[in-house]
Amino acid sequence: MNHVHRRDLVVTQVIGLASTLLLKGVFVLSPKGFLYEEKDIHTALDMRYLSAKARRRGIYRKGPKPYSREDRLRFVKELTKILSNFEGIR
């Protein structure tokens, strides 16, 4: 995190890290191909908090869905879009 610069690209599924990186002007992509944006990160942080609170009370939900072909295709599409913008290709 200390070595990223504005307009770098980071792939992470850690919501807290994504939130911090967005403030630095970094593009943050999830392994499932979702581009984190400042307008959506607060909702993700709230959901993370509520889920942790429920787990502390002993309420456990299903885990994340398995990584699918659609996730891979979405990731490749979003990554290509971001990298194309770096090079000016559209």
Secondary structure, 3 states (H helix, E strand, C coil): CCCCCCCCEEECCCHHHHHHHHHCCCEEECCCCCEECHHHHHHHHHHHHHHHHHHHCCCCCCCCCCCCHHHHHHHHHHHHHHHHHHHCCC
